[in-house]
Amino acid sequence: MNKFTDYFLDLYHSLVDKLPTILIALVILTIGFLIAAGLKNLILKKIKPRLTNNLSADFIAQVTTIIIRLIVVVMALNLLGFKSFTTQILAGAGILTFIIGFAFKDIGENFLAGIILAFKSPFRLKDLIESGNILGYVQELNLRETLVKTPDGKDVFIPNGQILKNPLINYTLDGFLRYEFIIGLDYKSNIVEGLKIISDSVSEISDVLNTKNKKTTVLIDELTASTINFKILFWIDTFKGTSKTYHNNIRSAVIDKVVQNLLKNGFYLPSTIVEIKKYTP
């Protein structure tokens, strides 16, 4: 019993002796974490508005916070008498890095890919991108993955490494996006007049661009069994609205205007003709 009493007394006196050091370590941790949070807020409030790509600022804020917190934790451990422990960790950083890198190679790969994406800036917040078979609007870029929201409302987390290694399509980077659709007319139709009606109909929609480099194009696409198919290509300004609903509304308005004007001018829009032959034995 005396042994246990002596043990707890020694532990108590040891804690009392180290109490000032423990308090200082806690103060360092608190101040360090507050500094990390303050720098993060400073980057997000002061630096972020000045950058062309907000995602870069978010990523820098995350990395800065993690680095400062790691430094503060190491300082606190050294102060508490774990200097040899932290020294061994730092001394074995090469081996540790190799082991961690091998075990968590995907995490390291995605982290490095995130750094490249943050500074290369192939996309911005709310940009419509396509990577692999995933199409969606960019919501966030963090240390491991990029969050995109698909047009049907799904939140998809794409690993940064996947985006970096695969072809990336950004539909809204320069502010212009081209849409197209096909419409079929009867073979007896006046082709020249039909082309003009279609082109004029698209031009009636105010949100469709009509500039030197972004003009509406109407061309004959193919000759099918029952129709002459026309392909209509037109451009919209994505800076006016980034949502898929905005884009689809313009596309729907264009198609509706083309169909209504063709019908109004006596053009026939036939359906697929199916020929049925009956053979008598």
Contacts in CASP RR format, 6 or more apart in sequence:
PFRMAT RR
TARGET T0000
AUTHOR 0000-0000-0000
METHOD contacts of the structure
MODEL  1
MNKFTDYFLDLYHSLVDKLPTILIALVILTIGFLIAAGLKNLILKKIKPR
LTNNLSADFIAQVTTIIIRLIVVVMALNLLGFKSFTTQILAGAGILTFII
GFAFKDIGENFLAGIILAFKSPFRLKDLIESGNILGYVQELNLRETLVKT
PDGKDVFIPNGQILKNPLINYTLDGFLRYEFIIGLDYKSNIVEGLKIISD
SVSEISDVLNTKNKKTTVLIDELTASTINFKILFWIDTFKGTSKTYHNNI
RSAVIDKVVQNLLKNGFYLPSTIVEIKKYTP
15 22 0 8 1.000
18 80 0 8 1.000
21 79 0 8 1.000
21 80 0 8 1.000
22 80 0 8 1.000
24 79 0 8 1.000
25 76 0 8 1.000
25 79 0 8 1.000
25 80 0 8 1.000
26 76 0 8 1.000
28 72 0 8 1.000
28 75 0 8 1.000
28 76 0 8 1.000
28 79 0 8 1.000
29 72 0 8 1.000
29 73 0 8 1.000
29 76 0 8 1.000
31 72 0 8 1.000
32 68 0 8 1.000
32 69 0 8 1.000
32 72 0 8 1.000
33 69 0 8 1.000
33 72 0 8 1.000
35 68 0 8 1.000
35 72 0 8 1.000
36 64 0 8 1.000
36 65 0 8 1.000
36 68 0 8 1.000
36 69 0 8 1.000
36 72 0 8 1.000
37 65 0 8 1.000
39 61 0 8 1.000
39 64 0 8 1.000
39 65 0 8 1.000
39 68 0 8 1.000
40 61 0 8 1.000
40 62 0 8 1.000
40 64 0 8 1.000
40 65 0 8 1.000
43 57 0 8 1.000
43 60 0 8 1.000
43 61 0 8 1.000
43 64 0 8 1.000
44 57 0 8 1.000
44 58 0 8 1.000
44 61 0 8 1.000
47 57 0 8 1.000
47 60 0 8 1.000
48 54 0 8 1.000
48 57 0 8 1.000
48 58 0 8 1.000
48 61 0 8 1.000
51 57 0 8 1.000
52 121 0 8 1.000
52 124 0 8 1.000
53 118 0 8 1.000
53 121 0 8 1.000
53 124 0 8 1.000
53 125 0 8 1.000
54 124 0 8 1.000
54 125 0 8 1.000
55 117 0 8 1.000
55 118 0 8 1.000
55 121 0 8 1.000
55 123 0 8 1.000
55 124 0 8 1.000
55 125 0 8 1.000
55 138 0 8 1.000
55 140 0 8 1.000
55 141 0 8 1.000
56 118 0 8 1.000
56 119 0 8 1.000
56 121 0 8 1.000
58 140 0 8 1.000
58 141 0 8 1.000
58 142 0 8 1.000
59 114 0 8 1.000
59 115 0 8 1.000
59 117 0 8 1.000
59 118 0 8 1.000
59 141 0 8 1.000
59 142 0 8 1.000
59 143 0 8 1.000
60 118 0 8 1.000
62 142 0 8 1.000
62 143 0 8 1.000
63 115 0 8 1.000
63 143 0 8 1.000
66 143 0 8 1.000
74 86 0 8 1.000
77 83 0 8 1.000
77 85 0 8 1.000
77 86 0 8 1.000
78 86 0 8 1.000
89 96 0 8 1.000
101 108 0 8 1.000
106 159 0 8 1.000
107 144 0 8 1.000
109 160 0 8 1.000
109 161 0 8 1.000
110 143 0 8 1.000
110 144 0 8 1.000
110 145 0 8 1.000
110 159 0 8 1.000
110 160 0 8 1.000
110 161 0 8 1.000
111 143 0 8 1.000
111 144 0 8 1.000
111 160 0 8 1.000
113 159 0 8 1.000
113 160 0 8 1.000
113 161 0 8 1.000
113 163 0 8 1.000
113 164 0 8 1.000
113 165 0 8 1.000
114 141 0 8 1.000
114 143 0 8 1.000
114 160 0 8 1.000
114 161 0 8 1.000
114 164 0 8 1.000
116 164 0 8 1.000
117 123 0 8 1.000
117 141 0 8 1.000
117 146 0 8 1.000
117 160 0 8 1.000
117 163 0 8 1.000
117 164 0 8 1.000
118 141 0 8 1.000
122 168 0 8 1.000
122 170 0 8 1.000
122 173 0 8 1.000
123 129 0 8 1.000
123 138 0 8 1.000
123 168 0 8 1.000
123 170 0 8 1.000
123 173 0 8 1.000
124 138 0 8 1.000
124 173 0 8 1.000
125 138 0 8 1.000
125 139 0 8 1.000
126 137 0 8 1.000
126 138 0 8 1.000
126 139 0 8 1.000
126 172 0 8 1.000
126 242 0 8 1.000
127 137 0 8 1.000
127 138 0 8 1.000
127 170 0 8 1.000
127 171 0 8 1.000
127 172 0 8 1.000
127 173 0 8 1.000
127 242 0 8 1.000
128 135 0 8 1.000
128 136 0 8 1.000
128 137 0 8 1.000
128 170 0 8 1.000
128 171 0 8 1.000
128 172 0 8 1.000
128 177 0 8 1.000
128 238 0 8 1.000
128 242 0 8 1.000
128 244 0 8 1.000
129 135 0 8 1.000
129 136 0 8 1.000
129 137 0 8 1.000
129 138 0 8 1.000
129 148 0 8 1.000
129 168 0 8 1.000
129 169 0 8 1.000
129 170 0 8 1.000
129 171 0 8 1.000
130 136 0 8 1.000
130 168 0 8 1.000
130 169 0 8 1.000
130 171 0 8 1.000
131 158 0 8 1.000
131 162 0 8 1.000
131 163 0 8 1.000
131 166 0 8 1.000
131 167 0 8 1.000
131 168 0 8 1.000
131 169 0 8 1.000
132 162 0 8 1.000
132 166 0 8 1.000
132 167 0 8 1.000
134 148 0 8 1.000
134 150 0 8 1.000
134 156 0 8 1.000
134 158 0 8 1.000
135 150 0 8 1.000
135 151 0 8 1.000
136 148 0 8 1.000
136 149 0 8 1.000
136 150 0 8 1.000
136 151 0 8 1.000
136 156 0 8 1.000
137 148 0 8 1.000
137 149 0 8 1.000
137 242 0 8 1.000
137 243 0 8 1.000
137 244 0 8 1.000
138 146 0 8 1.000
138 147 0 8 1.000
138 148 0 8 1.000
139 147 0 8 1.000
139 148 0 8 1.000
139 149 0 8 1.000
139 155 0 8 1.000
140 146 0 8 1.000
140 147 0 8 1.000
141 147 0 8 1.000
141 160 0 8 1.000
144 159 0 8 1.000
144 160 0 8 1.000
145 157 0 8 1.000
145 158 0 8 1.000
145 159 0 8 1.000
145 160 0 8 1.000
146 157 0 8 1.000
146 158 0 8 1.000
146 160 0 8 1.000
146 163 0 8 1.000
147 155 0 8 1.000
147 156 0 8 1.000
147 157 0 8 1.000
147 158 0 8 1.000
148 155 0 8 1.000
148 156 0 8 1.000
148 158 0 8 1.000
149 155 0 8 1.000
149 156 0 8 1.000
150 156 0 8 1.000
151 244 0 8 1.000
171 177 0 8 1.000
171 238 0 8 1.000
172 238 0 8 1.000
172 239 0 8 1.000
172 242 0 8 1.000
175 237 0 8 1.000
175 238 0 8 1.000
175 239 0 8 1.000
176 209 0 8 1.000
176 214 0 8 1.000
176 235 0 8 1.000
176 236 0 8 1.000
176 237 0 8 1.000
176 238 0 8 1.000
177 235 0 8 1.000
177 236 0 8 1.000
177 238 0 8 1.000
177 247 0 8 1.000
178 233 0 8 1.000
178 234 0 8 1.000
178 235 0 8 1.000
178 236 0 8 1.000
179 233 0 8 1.000
179 234 0 8 1.000
179 235 0 8 1.000
179 236 0 8 1.000
179 247 0 8 1.000
179 250 0 8 1.000
179 251 0 8 1.000
179 254 0 8 1.000
180 231 0 8 1.000
180 232 0 8 1.000
180 233 0 8 1.000
180 234 0 8 1.000
181 231 0 8 1.000
181 232 0 8 1.000
181 251 0 8 1.000
181 254 0 8 1.000
181 255 0 8 1.000
182 221 0 8 1.000
182 229 0 8 1.000
182 230 0 8 1.000
182 231 0 8 1.000
182 232 0 8 1.000
183 198 0 8 1.000
183 229 0 8 1.000
183 230 0 8 1.000
183 232 0 8 1.000
183 255 0 8 1.000
183 258 0 8 1.000
183 259 0 8 1.000
183 262 0 8 1.000
183 269 0 8 1.000
184 224 0 8 1.000
184 227 0 8 1.000
184 228 0 8 1.000
184 229 0 8 1.000
184 230 0 8 1.000
184 269 0 8 1.000
184 270 0 8 1.000
185 191 0 8 1.000
185 194 0 8 1.000
185 227 0 8 1.000
185 228 0 8 1.000
185 230 0 8 1.000
185 262 0 8 1.000
185 267 0 8 1.000
185 268 0 8 1.000
185 269 0 8 1.000
185 270 0 8 1.000
186 227 0 8 1.000
186 228 0 8 1.000
186 267 0 8 1.000
186 268 0 8 1.000
186 269 0 8 1.000
186 270 0 8 1.000
187 227 0 8 1.000
187 228 0 8 1.000
188 268 0 8 1.000
189 228 0 8 1.000
189 267 0 8 1.000
189 268 0 8 1.000
191 220 0 8 1.000
191 228 0 8 1.000
193 265 0 8 1.000
194 230 0 8 1.000
194 262 0 8 1.000
194 265 0 8 1.000
194 267 0 8 1.000
195 218 0 8 1.000
195 230 0 8 1.000
197 258 0 8 1.000
197 261 0 8 1.000
197 262 0 8 1.000
197 265 0 8 1.000
197 267 0 8 1.000
198 218 0 8 1.000
198 230 0 8 1.000
198 232 0 8 1.000
198 258 0 8 1.000
198 261 0 8 1.000
198 262 0 8 1.000
199 216 0 8 1.000
199 218 0 8 1.000
200 261 0 8 1.000
201 254 0 8 1.000
201 257 0 8 1.000
201 258 0 8 1.000
201 260 0 8 1.000
201 261 0 8 1.000
201 262 0 8 1.000
202 208 0 8 1.000
202 216 0 8 1.000
202 218 0 8 1.000
202 232 0 8 1.000
202 234 0 8 1.000
202 254 0 8 1.000
202 257 0 8 1.000
202 258 0 8 1.000
203 210 0 8 1.000
203 216 0 8 1.000
204 257 0 8 1.000
205 250 0 8 1.000
205 253 0 8 1.000
205 254 0 8 1.000
205 257 0 8 1.000
207 236 0 8 1.000
207 237 0 8 1.000
207 240 0 8 1.000
207 250 0 8 1.000
207 253 0 8 1.000
208 216 0 8 1.000
208 234 0 8 1.000
208 235 0 8 1.000
208 236 0 8 1.000
208 250 0 8 1.000
208 254 0 8 1.000
209 215 0 8 1.000
209 234 0 8 1.000
209 235 0 8 1.000
209 236 0 8 1.000
209 237 0 8 1.000
210 216 0 8 1.000
214 235 0 8 1.000
215 235 0 8 1.000
216 232 0 8 1.000
216 233 0 8 1.000
216 234 0 8 1.000
216 235 0 8 1.000
217 232 0 8 1.000
217 233 0 8 1.000
217 234 0 8 1.000
218 230 0 8 1.000
218 231 0 8 1.000
218 232 0 8 1.000
218 233 0 8 1.000
219 230 0 8 1.000
219 231 0 8 1.000
220 228 0 8 1.000
220 229 0 8 1.000
220 230 0 8 1.000
220 231 0 8 1.000
221 229 0 8 1.000
221 230 0 8 1.000
221 231 0 8 1.000
222 229 0 8 1.000
223 229 0 8 1.000
224 272 0 8 1.000
225 272 0 8 1.000
225 273 0 8 1.000
226 270 0 8 1.000
226 271 0 8 1.000
226 272 0 8 1.000
226 273 0 8 1.000
227 269 0 8 1.000
227 270 0 8 1.000
227 272 0 8 1.000
232 254 0 8 1.000
232 258 0 8 1.000
234 254 0 8 1.000
236 247 0 8 1.000
236 250 0 8 1.000
238 247 0 8 1.000
240 246 0 8 1.000
241 247 0 8 1.000
259 269 0 8 1.000
262 269 0 8 1.000
263 269 0 8 1.000
END
